[in-house]
C-alpha cells in the first residue's frame, strides 16, 4: 500500500514538474490547428484528377478538397519542449506516400531539451519540419497559394536529431542535424548510412534574413549507395513596408553510380515579390526555373527543364482567415512533358485555383 501511495505521489509530482508554468499567467502547453481547403482547375484536364506528379500541394484537379489540416499540441517551459501534430489532406496523401501506416498522418512529433543554463542551446529529436527552404506545408505562412518547385522537390519534413543555437540578440541561428534520410521518417530498406545537414540563418535586422541549409547523405540502399549533396540558399528582404522579395537558389549533385567521381546535378532559382496594398489586400508574383536533366529528383521520362510563373491575390478576410486566388503556368524548355485537354503531349501547363484557410489556437 505504501508503495502504491508513493508511486501516485511521485507521479503527481512529475506531472506538476512537467506542467510547471514559466509565467503565472501563461501555460506552457498550447493547442492550435490549421485548415486549408481548395479548388484547382487544371487546363490539362487530367482524367484521374491528379495534377503533375512533381506537385504535392493542391494536386487535385476540378474538385473541392482539403489540402492540409492539422491539430497540434506544443509544450515549452524554456527547459524542455515538445510538439505533436497530426495531419490529413491531399498534401499528406501525396507527400508521405512512401511512409507506412499511421506515419502518413504525422506532421511533427519531437522532444527537445535545453542543455545550457546560460545559452539558448537545444537538442531535439523526432520528426520535424525541414530546415531547408523558406516555405512549409502551412500555406498561410507562405507568400504564394501554391509552393515553389524548389519546395515541392526538396524535403518538407525530416526525422532524426539536431542541436541548435540561437544568439542572445536573435541575429544568428545555427543548427547541425543527423537524419534518417532525404524526406524520410522510416529508413529506406537496406540503407544504414546516416545523413547530415546544417542550417545557418543571419537576421541582422527586421528587414533582412539570409539562410544557408544543406543535406549530405544517400537515398539508396548501401549496396548501391549514391551519395547526394544538396545546398539551399535564400534571402528575404523587406525593402519597404509595402514591398518585399525573396530570392532563392537550390543546387544538388548525386553520384552517377556507387563510388563514381561523376555526378548528376540539378538546380533551381526562384524569385518572389509581394506587394501589400492594405492590411487586407496583397499581391504576389513568382518566377522560377527548375533544371533536372538526369531526373534525379523529378522523373518524367524526358528532360525536365521547366520555367514557372504565377500571380496570386490574398484577401485577409479575418485575422485568422485567408482567401487566395492564384494562376500558375509551367513551360518546358525542350520536351513535351505535360498533357493538354485532349491528353496529347504538350510543353505547357496552366491552372487557376483558389484556397480558403483558417488558423486557430
C-alpha positions, 0 to 999 in steps of 0.5 A: 500500500505504501508503495502504491501511495508513493508511486501516485505521489511521485507521479503527481509530482512529475506531472506538476514538474512537467506542467510547471508554468514559466509565467503565472499567467501563461501555460506552457502547453498550447493547442492550435490547428490549421485548415486549408481547403481548395479548388484547382482547375487544371487546363490539362484536364487530367482524367484521374484528377491528379495534377503533375506528379512533381506537385504535392500541394493542391494536386487535385484537379476540378474538385473541392478538397482539403489540402492540409489540416492539422491539430497540434499540441506544443509544450515549452517551459524554456527547459524542455519542449515538445510538439505533436501534430497530426495531419490529413489532406491531399498534401499528406496523401501525396507527400508521405506516400512512401511512409507506412501506416499511421506515419502518413498522418504525422506532421511533427512529433519531437522532444527537445531539451535545453542543455545550457543554463546560460545559452539558448542551446537545444537538442531535439529529436523526432520528426520535424519540419525541414530546415531547408527552404523558406516555405512549409506545408502551412500555406498561410505562412507562405507568400504564394497559394501554391509552393515553389518547385524548389519546395515541392522537390526538396524535403518538407519534413525530416526525422532524426536529431539536431542541436541548435543555437540561437544568439542572445540578440536573435541575429544568428541561428545555427543548427547541425542535424543527423537524419534518417534520410532525404524526406524520410521518417522510416529508413529506406530498406537496406540503407544504414548510412546516416545523413547530415545537414546544417542550417545557418540563418543571419537576421541582422535586422527586421528587414533582412534574413539570409539562410544557408541549409544543406543535406549530405547523405544517400537515398539508396540502399548501401549496396548501391549507395549514391551519395547526394549533396544538396545546398539551399540558399535564400534571402528575404528582404523587406525593402519597404513596408509595402514591398518585399522579395525573396530570392532563392537558389537550390543546387544538388549533385548525386553520384552517377553510380556507387563510388563514381567521381561523376555526378548528376546535378540539378538546380533551381532559382526562384524569385518572389515579390509581394506587394501589400496594398492594405492590411487586407489586400496583397499581391504576389508574383513568382518566377522560377526555373527548375533544371533536372536533366538526369531526373534525379529528383523529378522523373518524367521520362524526358528532360525536365527543364521547366520555367514557372510563373504565377500571380496570386491575390490574398484577401485577409478576410479575418485575422485568422482567415485567408482567401487566395486566388492564384494562376500558375503556368509551367513551360518546358524548355525542350520536351513535351512533358505535360498533357493538354485537354485532349491528353496529347503531349504538350510543353505547357501547363496552366491552372487557376485555383483558389484556397480558403484557410483558417488558423486557430489556437 
